[in-house]
Amino acid sequence: MKRTCLILVASIWTGCAVQSHAQSFIIERQFGQATVETCQSYVLALALAFKQDPEFAMKNWSDLRDFETQVRTEIKKNMGTRPSANGDDSRKAIETVTKGRYTLDLKDNAIDPVAFHKKIVEVTGVSNRSSFDNIPSFLAGVIVKDIIISSALKIEGKPYGEGHQFAILGVSSPDPNSNVEYLVLNSGARRKTPTEKQIDVCEVGVPDDKSPYFASLGWSKNINFNAPAGKMRAWRLVKK
């Protein structure tokens, strides 16, 4: 009986690992955006990875970098001569790259904190910190169902000029309050310095480039959102 139980537990964990494969590389180790201009395309590629769509499968960070590059190319086409991209540029880009299968839902562009909190819980499935922190990292891909795309002028004291798009993967409490933290994956967390380890381009699944950025995944409430005062942006990639 004991042996049967052990086999059953092993089978369940193996099954979870397979189900979470599309997100596990994102949860366990993070790589930053390719350039200073690619936060929009990075977060869109990230959102697409969470869809676990076989037609747009991303098994590692190198695959995600390829999609990031494709999306950025389309965003630049949509921008034309304008110096910066807007939400509609991103929407058209992801529709092109996914052959019309997915679009960017832009309607929640400036919502209040309570609606923002509700949206994150609904989309990500993470409504308390312990549900994410107290499990093995490879199972976190099962816990986080999807991501919210938001924008900030500053995260943890780091300024981002006119704005920076990033991903939210959950909230720390089921109740919206002033102490709530957001589970943030920030693709432009900090720039590398000469003393920091460079990416080993020979490592399997690592982007074959020398991105100047690290990404970070952690809980934060120190966010200056890029929206009207007291409001937040909560975009989402959806199937058409």
N, C-alpha and C positions, 0 to 999 in steps of 0.2 A: 504493500500500500504506500509506504514511504517513497519508494522508487517511482511509482506511478505519479505521485504528487509532484516530485521533482521534475519529471519529464513534462508534466502539464504546465508548471510554472515556466520552465525554459521555453516551451512552445509559445506561451502567451507573450513573453518578453521578446522572443524572436519576431512574432507577428507584429508587435508594436514597433519594433525597430524598422521593419520593412515598410510599414505604413508611414512612418515619420521620415523616410529617407529623403524626400524632397526638401524637407526643412532642416534636417539634423545638421547638415553642414553649415547652415546659417546660425544655428543655435550654439554649436560647439566651438566654432572659431569664425571670426569675422575679418573680412578684408574691406578696405576703404574704397571710395569711389575713384574712378580712373583719373579725373582732372578736376580743377576748380569749377568747371562748368557742368558736371554730370550728376549733380545730386538728384535732379528730376528723373533722368533716365535710369539711374541706379535704383531708386526706390520703386519705380515702375517695374523694372526687371525683378526686383525682390518680391513685389506683390504677385507677379506672374508665377514665380517659383512656388509660392504658397498655394496656387491653384492645383498643383500636381496634375496638370494636363499633359498626357503623353505626347501630344503634338508639339508642346513647348517645354519639354522636359529639361530640367537643370539639375544635374547630379553633383555639381561642385562649383566652386567660385569661378573657375575658368569659363564654365558654361554661362554663368550669370554675367560675367564681364562681356561675353559675346553679345548677349541680349542688350546689355547696357549700351554698348557701342551702336548696335542697330537702332535702338530707340533714339539715341542722341542724334544720329544722322538724320532721322526723320524730323525731330524737333527743330533742328537747324534749318531744314527746308521750310518748315512751317513759319519760322520766325522771319524769314526774308531778311530785310535790312534792319529790323528792330534789334536793339542791343540786348534784350532779355526776353525769355520765354514766358508765356502765360499758361493758364490751365488748359485753354483750348488747344494750344500747340501740343501739349502733352497728350490730351485726349485723342487728337487726330493721329499722333505718332503711334500710340499703342494700338489703335485700330488698324493702322497700316501694317505694323509688324506682326500682329496676330491674325491678319487676313479677315478682319471684321468680327472675330470671335469675341473679343473683349473690348470694353470701353471704360473710360474713367468717369465715375459718378461725381460730379462737381457741385451738387446741390447744397451740401452742408459746408458752405464756404466760410460762414461766420455764425457759429451757434454758441449758446451759453454753456457754462461749465457743467450744468446738470445734464443737458442733452448730449454734450460731448462725452461725459462719463458713461451714460447709457449706451451710446453708440459704440464705444470701445468694448464694453462688456458684451454687447450683442454680437459684434463682429469677431473679436479675438477669443472669447470664451474664458479669458483670464480675469477674474474679479477679486482675487486676493493674492497677496505675495506668497503665502505658504504653498499654494497650489503649483507655483512655478519653482520656487527655491528648494523645496524638499523632495525633489525627484531626481533620478539620474538624468544627466544632460541630454542623452539621446532620446529620452521619452518626452522632452520638452516640445519636440516637434509635433507630438500628438496633442499636447495641452493647448498650444497656440493654434487656433483654427485658421486665422487670417490676420491681415494687418490693416491698420488705419494709416493713411498718408497725411501728415500734417506739415506745418511750416513754422519756423522760428526765426527771430532776430538774434536770439542768444540762448545757448544751452550750457548750463553749469558754468556760467561766467564767460564762455567763449562767444565773441560777437561774430555775426555772419552777414554783415553789410546790409544789403537790401532784403535778405531772406535766404533760408536754407530748408530744403525739404528733407524730412526724416520719417522713420517708421515707428509706430506705436504698436506694441504687441500685448498690452494688457494694462490693468490698473491694480493697485495694491490693496484696495478695500472695496467691498460691495456698495458702500455708501459714499456718495460725493461729498467731500468736505475739504477744508483748507489744507489738510495734511496728506491728501491722497498723492501717491507717486505714480508715475507712468513708466512702463517698461519700454525703454527707448533703444532702438538700434539706430545709431547715428553714423552715417558713412564718412563724415568729415570731422571726426572727433578731435584729431590733432595731427599736425604735420610732423613728418619724420625729421630727425636731426642727424648730422653726420655720425653720431655715436650710436644711433639706434640700428638694430639689425635690419638689413635689407631683405626683401622677399627672395627666397631661393626659387628661381624660375624653373629649376629641375624637379621641384616637388610636385607630385601628382595632384591635380585638382586646383592648383594655385594659378591665378592669372599670369600669363606670360608677359608681364610688363613691370615697370618700376613706379608704380603709383606712389605719389608723395603723401598719401593719406592712410591713416589707420581708421578702423571702425571700432565702435564700442557698443556693448550691450549691457545695460544696467538700469536700475531704478532711479528716477529723477523727478523732482517737483520744481526744480530751479530752471524754468523755461519761460522765456519771454516770447509768446506766440506772435506770429506775423499775421495779425488780424485786427479788426477794430477793437478798441479797449473793452476788455471783459469777454471777448469772444475767442473762439478757436476754429481752426479748419479741420475738417474730418472727411477727406476724400477717400474713395474706395474703388478698387478695380473690380468690375462686375462683368458677368457673361451677358452678351447681348441676346 
